[in-house]
Amino acid sequence: MMAQLFYFSGVLAFLVIFLFPFWRRRKDKLGFGYGAF
């Protein structure tokens, strides 16, 4: 149970770190940019 939770949180953190720049760039193109975060 604990190992599964640790693995899931690791995957989630990796996804956030990996996808955040693309997400931010897409928001910038839409015009509400860095103010959203």
mmCIF file of the N, C-alpha and C atoms, coordinates in Angstrom:
data_MODEL
# 
_entry.id   MODEL 
# 
loop_
_atom_site.group_PDB 
_atom_site.id 
_atom_site.type_symbol 
_atom_site.label_atom_id 
_atom_site.label_alt_id 
_atom_site.label_comp_id 
_atom_site.label_asym_id 
_atom_site.label_entity_id 
_atom_site.label_seq_id 
_atom_site.pdbx_PDB_ins_code 
_atom_site.Cartn_x 
_atom_site.Cartn_y 
_atom_site.Cartn_z 
_atom_site.occupancy 
_atom_site.B_iso_or_equiv 
_atom_site.pdbx_formal_charge 
_atom_site.auth_seq_id 
_atom_site.auth_comp_id 
_atom_site.auth_asym_id 
_atom_site.auth_atom_id 
_atom_site.pdbx_PDB_model_num 
ATOM 1   N N  . MET A 1 1  ? 0.840  -1.208 0.000   1.00 0.00 ? 1  MET A N  1 
ATOM 2   C CA . MET A 1 1  ? 0.000  0.000  0.000   1.00 0.00 ? 1  MET A CA 1 
ATOM 3   C C  . MET A 1 1  ? 0.880  1.265  0.000   1.00 0.00 ? 1  MET A C  1 
ATOM 4   N N  . MET A 1 2  ? 1.823  1.314  0.910   1.00 0.00 ? 2  MET A N  1 
ATOM 5   C CA . MET A 1 2  ? 2.669  2.502  1.023   1.00 0.00 ? 2  MET A CA 1 
ATOM 6   C C  . MET A 1 2  ? 3.564  2.668  -0.205  1.00 0.00 ? 2  MET A C  1 
ATOM 7   N N  . ALA A 1 3  ? 4.106  1.541  -0.670  1.00 0.00 ? 3  ALA A N  1 
ATOM 8   C CA . ALA A 1 3  ? 4.960  1.592  -1.863  1.00 0.00 ? 3  ALA A CA 1 
ATOM 9   C C  . ALA A 1 3  ? 4.163  2.036  -3.090  1.00 0.00 ? 3  ALA A C  1 
ATOM 10  N N  . GLN A 1 4  ? 2.915  1.581  -3.173  1.00 0.00 ? 4  GLN A N  1 
ATOM 11  C CA . GLN A 1 4  ? 2.042  1.948  -4.286  1.00 0.00 ? 4  GLN A CA 1 
ATOM 12  C C  . GLN A 1 4  ? 1.761  3.451  -4.266  1.00 0.00 ? 4  GLN A C  1 
ATOM 13  N N  . LEU A 1 5  ? 1.513  3.984  -3.078  1.00 0.00 ? 5  LEU A N  1 
ATOM 14  C CA . LEU A 1 5  ? 1.244  5.411  -2.915  1.00 0.00 ? 5  LEU A CA 1 
ATOM 15  C C  . LEU A 1 5  ? 2.477  6.238  -3.294  1.00 0.00 ? 5  LEU A C  1 
ATOM 16  N N  . PHE A 1 6  ? 3.646  5.757  -2.855  1.00 0.00 ? 6  PHE A N  1 
ATOM 17  C CA . PHE A 1 6  ? 4.901  6.434  -3.163  1.00 0.00 ? 6  PHE A CA 1 
ATOM 18  C C  . PHE A 1 6  ? 5.163  6.453  -4.668  1.00 0.00 ? 6  PHE A C  1 
ATOM 19  N N  . TYR A 1 7  ? 4.918  5.328  -5.317  1.00 0.00 ? 7  TYR A N  1 
ATOM 20  C CA . TYR A 1 7  ? 5.096  5.219  -6.764  1.00 0.00 ? 7  TYR A CA 1 
ATOM 21  C C  . TYR A 1 7  ? 4.142  6.163  -7.497  1.00 0.00 ? 7  TYR A C  1 
ATOM 22  N N  . PHE A 1 8  ? 2.893  6.200  -7.059  1.00 0.00 ? 8  PHE A N  1 
ATOM 23  C CA . PHE A 1 8  ? 1.890  7.055  -7.688  1.00 0.00 ? 8  PHE A CA 1 
ATOM 24  C C  . PHE A 1 8  ? 2.246  8.534  -7.545  1.00 0.00 ? 8  PHE A C  1 
ATOM 25  N N  . SER A 1 9  ? 2.709  8.926  -6.355  1.00 0.00 ? 9  SER A N  1 
ATOM 26  C CA . SER A 1 9  ? 3.081  10.323 -6.145  1.00 0.00 ? 9  SER A CA 1 
ATOM 27  C C  . SER A 1 9  ? 4.310  10.704 -6.976  1.00 0.00 ? 9  SER A C  1 
ATOM 28  N N  . GLY A 1 10 ? 5.226  9.739  -7.154  1.00 0.00 ? 10 GLY A N  1 
ATOM 29  C CA . GLY A 1 10 ? 6.394  9.977  -7.994  1.00 0.00 ? 10 GLY A CA 1 
ATOM 30  C C  . GLY A 1 10 ? 6.015  10.197 -9.453  1.00 0.00 ? 10 GLY A C  1 
ATOM 31  N N  . VAL A 1 11 ? 5.098  9.365  -9.948  1.00 0.00 ? 11 VAL A N  1 
ATOM 32  C CA . VAL A 1 11 ? 4.610  9.500  -11.326 1.00 0.00 ? 11 VAL A CA 1 
ATOM 33  C C  . VAL A 1 11 ? 3.883  10.829 -11.504 1.00 0.00 ? 11 VAL A C  1 
ATOM 34  N N  . LEU A 1 12 ? 3.081  11.197 -10.531 1.00 0.00 ? 12 LEU A N  1 
ATOM 35  C CA . LEU A 1 12 ? 2.333  12.450 -10.580 1.00 0.00 ? 12 LEU A CA 1 
ATOM 36  C C  . LEU A 1 12 ? 3.280  13.650 -10.612 1.00 0.00 ? 12 LEU A C  1 
ATOM 37  N N  . ALA A 1 13 ? 4.303  13.618 -9.750  1.00 0.00 ? 13 ALA A N  1 
ATOM 38  C CA . ALA A 1 13 ? 5.284  14.703 -9.711  1.00 0.00 ? 13 ALA A CA 1 
ATOM 39  C C  . ALA A 1 13 ? 6.033  14.811 -11.044 1.00 0.00 ? 13 ALA A C  1 
ATOM 40  N N  . PHE A 1 14 ? 6.391  13.649 -11.617 1.00 0.00 ? 14 PHE A N  1 
ATOM 41  C CA . PHE A 1 14 ? 7.079  13.637 -12.907 1.00 0.00 ? 14 PHE A CA 1 
ATOM 42  C C  . PHE A 1 14 ? 6.205  14.248 -13.995 1.00 0.00 ? 14 PHE A C  1 
ATOM 43  N N  . LEU A 1 15 ? 4.929  13.885 -14.007 1.00 0.00 ? 15 LEU A N  1 
ATOM 44  C CA . LEU A 1 15 ? 4.008  14.418 -15.012 1.00 0.00 ? 15 LEU A CA 1 
ATOM 45  C C  . LEU A 1 15 ? 3.855  15.926 -14.876 1.00 0.00 ? 15 LEU A C  1 
ATOM 46  N N  . VAL A 1 16 ? 3.739  16.405 -13.641 1.00 0.00 ? 16 VAL A N  1 
ATOM 47  C CA . VAL A 1 16 ? 3.595  17.844 -13.407 1.00 0.00 ? 16 VAL A CA 1 
ATOM 48  C C  . VAL A 1 16 ? 4.833  18.594 -13.898 1.00 0.00 ? 16 VAL A C  1 
ATOM 49  N N  . ILE A 1 17 ? 6.018  18.080 -13.543 1.00 0.00 ? 17 ILE A N  1 
ATOM 50  C CA . ILE A 1 17 ? 7.264  18.725 -13.944 1.00 0.00 ? 17 ILE A CA 1 
ATOM 51  C C  . ILE A 1 17 ? 7.444  18.685 -15.458 1.00 0.00 ? 17 ILE A C  1 
ATOM 52  N N  . PHE A 1 18 ? 7.067  17.559 -16.060 1.00 0.00 ? 18 PHE A N  1 
ATOM 53  C CA . PHE A 1 18 ? 7.268  17.369 -17.496 1.00 0.00 ? 18 PHE A CA 1 
ATOM 54  C C  . PHE A 1 18 ? 6.270  18.166 -18.331 1.00 0.00 ? 18 PHE A C  1 
ATOM 55  N N  . LEU A 1 19 ? 5.013  18.217 -17.891 1.00 0.00 ? 19 LEU A N  1 
ATOM 56  C CA . LEU A 1 19 ? 3.960  18.832 -18.703 1.00 0.00 ? 19 LEU A CA 1 
ATOM 57  C C  . LEU A 1 19 ? 3.745  20.317 -18.432 1.00 0.00 ? 19 LEU A C  1 
ATOM 58  N N  . PHE A 1 20 ? 4.230  20.815 -17.284 1.00 0.00 ? 20 PHE A N  1 
ATOM 59  C CA . PHE A 1 20 ? 3.942  22.200 -16.911 1.00 0.00 ? 20 PHE A CA 1 
ATOM 60  C C  . PHE A 1 20 ? 4.433  23.230 -17.930 1.00 0.00 ? 20 PHE A C  1 
ATOM 61  N N  . PRO A 1 21 ? 5.674  23.102 -18.483 1.00 0.00 ? 21 PRO A N  1 
ATOM 62  C CA . PRO A 1 21 ? 6.115  24.087 -19.485 1.00 0.00 ? 21 PRO A CA 1 
ATOM 63  C C  . PRO A 1 21 ? 5.233  24.129 -20.732 1.00 0.00 ? 21 PRO A C  1 
ATOM 64  N N  . PHE A 1 22 ? 4.784  22.958 -21.183 1.00 0.00 ? 22 PHE A N  1 
ATOM 65  C CA . PHE A 1 22 ? 3.913  22.907 -22.367 1.00 0.00 ? 22 PHE A CA 1 
ATOM 66  C C  . PHE A 1 22 ? 2.563  23.549 -22.068 1.00 0.00 ? 22 PHE A C  1 
ATOM 67  N N  . TRP A 1 23 ? 2.036  23.249 -20.879 1.00 0.00 ? 23 TRP A N  1 
ATOM 68  C CA . TRP A 1 23 ? 0.755  23.807 -20.442 1.00 0.00 ? 23 TRP A CA 1 
ATOM 69  C C  . TRP A 1 23 ? 0.835  25.322 -20.356 1.00 0.00 ? 23 TRP A C  1 
ATOM 70  N N  . ARG A 1 24 ? 1.941  25.830 -19.787 1.00 0.00 ? 24 ARG A N  1 
ATOM 71  C CA . ARG A 1 24 ? 2.119  27.263 -19.628 1.00 0.00 ? 24 ARG A CA 1 
ATOM 72  C C  . ARG A 1 24 ? 2.254  27.943 -20.982 1.00 0.00 ? 24 ARG A C  1 
ATOM 73  N N  . ARG A 1 25 ? 2.991  27.307 -21.895 1.00 0.00 ? 25 ARG A N  1 
ATOM 74  C CA . ARG A 1 25 ? 3.168  27.878 -23.227 1.00 0.00 ? 25 ARG A CA 1 
ATOM 75  C C  . ARG A 1 25 ? 1.847  27.942 -23.967 1.00 0.00 ? 25 ARG A C  1 
ATOM 76  N N  . ARG A 1 26 ? 1.025  26.908 -23.813 1.00 0.00 ? 26 ARG A N  1 
ATOM 77  C CA . ARG A 1 26 ? -0.279 26.890 -24.461 1.00 0.00 ? 26 ARG A CA 1 
ATOM 78  C C  . ARG A 1 26 ? -1.172 27.987 -23.891 1.00 0.00 ? 26 ARG A C  1 
ATOM 79  N N  . LYS A 1 27 ? -1.104 28.204 -22.600 1.00 0.00 ? 27 LYS A N  1 
ATOM 80  C CA . LYS A 1 27 ? -1.881 29.283 -21.986 1.00 0.00 ? 27 LYS A CA 1 
ATOM 81  C C  . LYS A 1 27 ? -1.421 30.646 -22.481 1.00 0.00 ? 27 LYS A C  1 
ATOM 82  N N  . ASP A 1 28 ? -0.117 30.799 -22.685 1.00 0.00 ? 28 ASP A N  1 
ATOM 83  C CA . ASP A 1 28 ? 0.398  32.064 -23.200 1.00 0.00 ? 28 ASP A CA 1 
ATOM 84  C C  . ASP A 1 28 ? -0.153 32.353 -24.591 1.00 0.00 ? 28 ASP A C  1 
ATOM 85  N N  . LYS A 1 29 ? -0.260 31.320 -25.406 1.00 0.00 ? 29 LYS A N  1 
ATOM 86  C CA . LYS A 1 29 ? -0.826 31.495 -26.740 1.00 0.00 ? 29 LYS A CA 1 
ATOM 87  C C  . LYS A 1 29 ? -2.294 31.906 -26.673 1.00 0.00 ? 29 LYS A C  1 
ATOM 88  N N  . LEU A 1 30 ? -3.006 31.412 -25.657 1.00 0.00 ? 30 LEU A N  1 
ATOM 89  C CA . LEU A 1 30 ? -4.410 31.774 -25.510 1.00 0.00 ? 30 LEU A CA 1 
ATOM 90  C C  . LEU A 1 30 ? -4.589 33.196 -24.984 1.00 0.00 ? 30 LEU A C  1 
ATOM 91  N N  . GLY A 1 31 ? -3.533 33.759 -24.394 1.00 0.00 ? 31 GLY A N  1 
ATOM 92  C CA . GLY A 1 31 ? -3.561 35.161 -24.018 1.00 0.00 ? 31 GLY A CA 1 
ATOM 93  C C  . GLY A 1 31 ? -3.766 35.470 -22.551 1.00 0.00 ? 31 GLY A C  1 
ATOM 94  N N  . PHE A 1 32 ? -3.885 34.420 -21.689 1.00 0.00 ? 32 PHE A N  1 
ATOM 95  C CA . PHE A 1 32 ? -3.970 34.762 -20.272 1.00 0.00 ? 32 PHE A CA 1 
ATOM 96  C C  . PHE A 1 32 ? -2.801 34.228 -19.465 1.00 0.00 ? 32 PHE A C  1 
ATOM 97  N N  . GLY A 1 33 ? -1.773 33.802 -20.165 1.00 0.00 ? 33 GLY A N  1 
ATOM 98  C CA . GLY A 1 33 ? -0.402 33.623 -19.700 1.00 0.00 ? 33 GLY A CA 1 
ATOM 99  C C  . GLY A 1 33 ? -0.106 33.367 -18.239 1.00 0.00 ? 33 GLY A C  1 
ATOM 100 N N  . TYR A 1 34 ? 0.908  34.076 -17.766 1.00 0.00 ? 34 TYR A N  1 
ATOM 101 C CA . TYR A 1 34 ? 1.469  33.812 -16.442 1.00 0.00 ? 34 TYR A CA 1 
ATOM 102 C C  . TYR A 1 34 ? 0.573  34.289 -15.312 1.00 0.00 ? 34 TYR A C  1 
ATOM 103 N N  . GLY A 1 35 ? -0.378 35.139 -15.612 1.00 0.00 ? 35 GLY A N  1 
ATOM 104 C CA . GLY A 1 35 ? -1.300 35.616 -14.588 1.00 0.00 ? 35 GLY A CA 1 
ATOM 105 C C  . GLY A 1 35 ? -2.166 34.521 -14.007 1.00 0.00 ? 35 GLY A C  1 
ATOM 106 N N  . ALA A 1 36 ? -2.363 33.438 -14.779 1.00 0.00 ? 36 ALA A N  1 
ATOM 107 C CA . ALA A 1 36 ? -3.188 32.335 -14.314 1.00 0.00 ? 36 ALA A CA 1 
ATOM 108 C C  . ALA A 1 36 ? -2.503 31.549 -13.201 1.00 0.00 ? 36 ALA A C  1 
ATOM 109 N N  . PHE A 1 37 ? -1.134 31.605 -13.187 1.00 0.00 ? 37 PHE A N  1 
ATOM 110 C CA . PHE A 1 37 ? -0.412 30.892 -12.125 1.00 0.00 ? 37 PHE A CA 1 
ATOM 111 C C  . PHE A 1 37 ? 0.331  31.868 -11.257 1.00 0.00 ? 37 PHE A C  1 
# 
